[in-house]
Amino acid sequence: MNNQDRAAKAIKFAAARGYTPEQIATLLNELNLLAPDLPEPSPGTDGALIWHNGEVWLEDNDTDVYTDLHSPFDWMTTDQARNLAHALLAAANYTEEE
């Protein structure tokens, strides 16, 4: 069963019990079926926006990525990779909305 199937099952369960939309959203969140909130940017110099501790920069709708990795032998933890991925997605979404 994929996440869409699990969400449909949870919504059906909640709707049959008269849950409000807020209660259904809470249920979906408790079942880890909602995407995490994306990080907000911080202001940088010259109007740039920065995500993920300065590793993702957006300036003039061009996204530049900087990482702390200095050699092919450096590795990110899964949490670092996930946070960087969320920052990249947030920057891409921001660019599309502008």
Residue pairs with C-beta under 8 A, 6 or more apart in sequence:
1 9
3 33
6 31
6 33
7 28
7 31
7 33
10 24
10 27
10 28
10 31
10 33
11 24
11 28
13 27
14 23
14 24
14 27
15 24
19 27
25 34
28 34
36 86
38 86
38 87
38 89
38 90
38 93
39 51
39 52
39 83
39 86
39 87
39 90
40 90
41 49
41 50
41 51
41 58
41 90
41 91
41 94
42 49
42 50
42 51
43 49
43 50
44 50
44 54
44 57
44 59
46 59
47 59
48 57
48 58
48 59
49 57
49 58
49 59
49 91
49 94
50 56
50 57
50 58
51 58
51 87
51 88
51 90
51 91
52 83
52 84
52 86
52 87
54 66
55 65
55 66
55 67
55 68
55 84
55 87
56 63
56 64
56 65
56 66
56 84
56 87
56 88
56 90
56 91
57 63
57 64
57 65
57 66
58 64
58 91
58 94
58 95
61 95
61 98
63 88
63 91
63 92
63 95
65 88
67 84
68 74
69 75
69 76
76 84
